């Protein structure tokens, strides 16, 4: 099914989908786990679930199929995304300097993927349960003992910076004679 076929099927349900977005955002922001999210969202219309799955596929093409609905749902949960962005800025070295704006853009997905790779997690750019738990564990290690952390030990995750690809100039072309 291509995007236009799906859109044609979803058009009559756009008011339902529109009303589901705040519901999905509240569920994700109150405490996101993939299994819990699946349970919470099962009450939604199959069309809404298909729409979320499609959103997950577009935003996180490398994520496993069973996580596509959850991946689509976090796109509409800015509080959750801002938590991820703050944690990445805190624990990744050098810091990715993400705007903490609640939008899952390419820079945020790239930072998540680089963090996942550095930590040996599944690299898909999707900040799911395992990525969040790892970020939170690393963040606790950066908090002073007086605030409940492990003390002065600064824990950052070294993420290699990727240099832009070298630009190979095209060979000189001799003018026609």
C-alpha positions as a Python dict, from the first residue, in 0.01 Angstrom:
ca = {
    (1, 'X'): (0, 0, 0),
    (2, 'X'): (150, 332, -99),
    (3, 'X'): (111, 657, 92),
    (4, 'X'): (-173, 782, -125),
    (5, 'X'): (-375, 463, -72),
    (6, 'X'): (-325, 493, 302),
    (7, 'X'): (-417, 862, 297),
    (8, 'X'): (-734, 781, 103),
    (9, 'X'): (-834, 525, 364),
    (10, 'X'): (-749, 761, 651),
    (11, 'X'): (-925, 1074, 522),
    (12, 'X'): (-1263, 990, 677),
    (13, 'X'): (-1085, 926, 1007),
    (14, 'X'): (-883, 1250, 1024),
    (15, 'X'): (-1103, 1398, 1300),
    (16, 'X'): (-1053, 1079, 1503),
    (17, 'X'): (-677, 1086, 1439),
    (18, 'X'): (-664, 1455, 1534),
    (19, 'X'): (-837, 1386, 1862),
    (20, 'X'): (-602, 1093, 1932),
    (21, 'X'): (-282, 1301, 1914),
    (22, 'X'): (-321, 1466, 2259),
    (23, 'X'): (-422, 1125, 2403),
    (24, 'X'): (-110, 962, 2259),
    (25, 'X'): (108, 1249, 2384),
    (26, 'X'): (-28, 1218, 2739),
    (27, 'X'): (28, 842, 2745),
    (28, 'X'): (386, 869, 2626),
    (29, 'X'): (479, 1163, 2851),
    (30, 'X'): (345, 1006, 3171),
    (31, 'X'): (588, 715, 3149),
    (32, 'X'): (687, 553, 2826),
    (33, 'X'): (758, 185, 2789),
    (34, 'X'): (705, -1, 2465),
    (35, 'X'): (495, -275, 2625),
    (36, 'X'): (292, -29, 2830),
    (37, 'X'): (235, 189, 2527),
    (38, 'X'): (109, -106, 2322),
    (39, 'X'): (-137, -185, 2601),
    (40, 'X'): (-256, 176, 2634),
    (41, 'X'): (-297, 227, 2261),
    (42, 'X'): (-482, -96, 2186),
    (43, 'X'): (-810, 85, 2257),
    (44, 'X'): (-754, 317, 1960),
    (45, 'X'): (-904, 258, 1620),
    (46, 'X'): (-701, 28, 1391),
    (47, 'X'): (-677, 322, 1151),
    (48, 'X'): (-510, 535, 1416),
    (49, 'X'): (-272, 250, 1497),
    (50, 'X'): (-191, 214, 1126),
    (51, 'X'): (-132, 587, 1108),
    (52, 'X'): (104, 575, 1409),
    (53, 'X'): (283, 277, 1260),
    (54, 'X'): (327, 469, 933),
    (55, 'X'): (458, 770, 1124),
    (56, 'X'): (705, 541, 1301),
    (57, 'X'): (815, 389, 972),
    (58, 'X'): (874, 732, 815),
    (59, 'X'): (1063, 874, 1114),
    (60, 'X'): (1254, 561, 1221),
    (61, 'X'): (1287, 328, 919),
    (62, 'X'): (1546, 108, 1095),
    (63, 'X'): (1329, 33, 1399),
    (64, 'X'): (1190, -319, 1437),
    (65, 'X'): (836, -366, 1309),
    (66, 'X'): (689, -435, 1654),
    (67, 'X'): (817, -93, 1769),
    (68, 'X'): (677, 113, 1479),
    (69, 'X'): (357, 219, 1661),
    (70, 'X'): (559, 329, 1966),
    (71, 'X'): (808, 507, 1739),
    (72, 'X'): (523, 691, 1572),
    (73, 'X'): (369, 781, 1906),
    (74, 'X'): (677, 956, 2050),
    (75, 'X'): (674, 1197, 1757),
    (76, 'X'): (363, 1342, 1925),
    (77, 'X'): (507, 1347, 2279),
    (78, 'X'): (724, 1659, 2305),
    (79, 'X'): (784, 1619, 2682),
    (80, 'X'): (937, 1276, 2623),
    (81, 'X'): (1150, 1403, 2334),
    (82, 'X'): (1271, 1699, 2543),
    (83, 'X'): (1376, 1456, 2819),
    (84, 'X'): (1582, 1260, 2565),
    (85, 'X'): (1735, 1579, 2422),
    (86, 'X'): (1834, 1705, 2770),
    (87, 'X'): (1990, 1371, 2862),
    (88, 'X'): (2187, 1353, 2537),
    (89, 'X'): (2321, 1705, 2591),
    (90, 'X'): (2418, 1608, 2947),
    (91, 'X'): (2593, 1273, 2895),
    (92, 'X'): (2735, 1273, 2542),
    (93, 'X'): (3086, 1405, 2487),
    (94, 'X'): (3132, 1612, 2287),
    (95, 'X'): (2779, 1738, 2353),
    (96, 'X'): (2553, 1738, 2047),
    (97, 'X'): (2410, 2081, 2148),
    (98, 'X'): (2057, 1974, 2066),
    (99, 'X'): (1782, 2232, 2084),
    (100, 'X'): (1555, 2109, 2363),
    (101, 'X'): (1244, 2176, 2160),
    (102, 'X'): (1052, 1847, 2174),
    (103, 'X'): (1087, 1776, 1803),
    (104, 'X'): (1247, 1456, 1676),
    (105, 'X'): (1454, 1603, 1397),
    (106, 'X'): (1750, 1459, 1211),
    (107, 'X'): (2001, 1603, 1460),
    (108, 'X'): (1823, 1436, 1753),
    (109, 'X'): (1791, 1104, 1567),
    (110, 'X'): (2160, 1119, 1470),
    (111, 'X'): (2261, 1190, 1832),
    (112, 'X'): (2044, 901, 1955),
    (113, 'X'): (2198, 668, 1695),
    (114, 'X'): (2555, 774, 1783),
    (115, 'X'): (2481, 721, 2154),
    (116, 'X'): (2327, 380, 2084),
    (117, 'X'): (2634, 277, 1885),
    (118, 'X'): (2874, 399, 2156),
    (119, 'X'): (2680, 204, 2422),
    (120, 'X'): (2644, -117, 2217),
    (121, 'X'): (2265, -81, 2187),
    (122, 'X'): (2058, -154, 1878),
    (123, 'X'): (2128, 140, 1646),
    (124, 'X'): (1799, 260, 1501),
    (125, 'X'): (1779, 625, 1614),
    (126, 'X'): (1464, 546, 1815),
    (127, 'X'): (1492, 650, 2180),
    (128, 'X'): (1296, 359, 2326),
    (129, 'X'): (1309, 187, 2664),
    (130, 'X'): (1670, 61, 2650),
    (131, 'X'): (1811, 389, 2523),
    (132, 'X'): (1623, 592, 2784),
    (133, 'X'): (1732, 359, 3066),
    (134, 'X'): (2095, 382, 2954),
    (135, 'X'): (2082, 762, 2927),
    (136, 'X'): (1925, 789, 3272),
    (137, 'X'): (2187, 558, 3425),
    (138, 'X'): (2466, 766, 3270),
    (139, 'X'): (2301, 1088, 3388),
    (140, 'X'): (2282, 969, 3753),
    (141, 'X'): (2658, 925, 3749),
    (142, 'X'): (2703, 1294, 3663),
    (143, 'X'): (2503, 1421, 3964),
    (144, 'X'): (2694, 1519, 4282),
    (145, 'X'): (2655, 1294, 4589),
    (146, 'X'): (2469, 1567, 4774),
    (147, 'X'): (2197, 1543, 4510),
    (148, 'X'): (2175, 1163, 4516),
    (149, 'X'): (2431, 1084, 4248),
    (150, 'X'): (2754, 888, 4261),
    (151, 'X'): (2976, 1183, 4335),
    (152, 'X'): (3226, 1393, 4149),
    (153, 'X'): (3300, 1128, 3888),
    (154, 'X'): (3195, 1289, 3561),
    (155, 'X'): (3052, 1023, 3337),
    (156, 'X'): (3023, 1109, 2975),
    (157, 'X'): (2991, 882, 2680),
    (158, 'X'): (3251, 952, 2416),
    (159, 'X'): (3080, 959, 2080),
    (160, 'X'): (3315, 989, 1785),
    (161, 'X'): (3253, 1293, 1574),
    (162, 'X'): (3198, 1223, 1209),
    (163, 'X'): (3394, 1449, 981),
    (164, 'X'): (3214, 1565, 668),
    (165, 'X'): (3302, 1363, 363),
    (166, 'X'): (3592, 1507, 169),
    (167, 'X'): (3477, 1684, -142),
    (168, 'X'): (3652, 1551, -449),
    (169, 'X'): (3663, 1820, -708),
    (170, 'X'): (3564, 1700, -1051),
    (171, 'X'): (3855, 1653, -1290),
    (172, 'X'): (3934, 1948, -1507),
    (173, 'X'): (3770, 1925, -1843),
    (174, 'X'): (3957, 2059, -2139),
    (175, 'X'): (3758, 2304, -2349),
    (176, 'X'): (3650, 2169, -2686),
    (177, 'X'): (3903, 2244, -2959),
}
